[in-house]
Amino acid sequence: MSMAQLVAAGAPELPEGYFYRVRETSISNLMVEIRQQRGRWRSKLVTERYVLHGLKETAEQSVVLACTRAFEQWQGAAAERAAYKAATPFVGDHDPRGGR
């Protein structure tokens, strides 16, 4: 299954340079990873989520839901990092009398 097929099935579209990897784990389950391409042969793990196999979802829907959970976690972490960076100028002592 290609990235385009995953997106067409409902998975969030990833920015350029990122891709999904679906792999088997040692506990006989599937894991969805979001990875960042690093050169031609290497990639870096960004986040990962287990595929939860429910009775109501098809196999494709289960994989798409795992992609969605991984994407939402990744975006939430990025927003939290941005909020932290925005607050760092306030680090330090604050004199109530307006001194240095």
C-alpha positions, 0 to 999 in steps of 0.5 A: 500500500502506498502513501497515496492509498493510505491518505485516500483511505483517510490517514492524515497527509504528511509533510514533504520528507515524512512517511508512514511505516507499518511494521510487525512487532515482536509481540505479533502486532502491527505498529505504525511509525511516522518517520523523517527521511534522512538521506537516501537510505536512512530515516529517523523515527518521529513517533509510533502507535500500535494498530488496535484491531477492533471488531467494528473496523476493517484491517484498513480502518485499523491501520488508518486509525493508528496513522491518525493517532500517531499524527495527532500525537506528533502535532500535539508534541510540536504545539507543546514545543512551540509554546515552550519556546514562546515562553522562554524569554520570560525565564529569569528573575523579575524585580518587582521594582523594575530594576535590572 
